[in-house]
C-alpha cells in the first residue's frame, strides 16, 4: 500500500510539472506570472496528496 501512495504522489508531481512546462511554453515573457502559477499548481497538487 505504501508503494501505491508513493506512485500516486509521484504522478501528481509529474502532472504538476507538465502543467508548469505548458504554461511557461519556452517564452520568457510568461515568467512574469510564473511564480503565481507555480504556487497555484503546487497548492492544487498538495490537495490531491
Buried (B, 14 or more C-beta within 10 A) or exposed (E): EEEEEEEEEEEBEEBBEEBBEEBBEEEEEEEEEEEEBBEBBEEEBEEEE
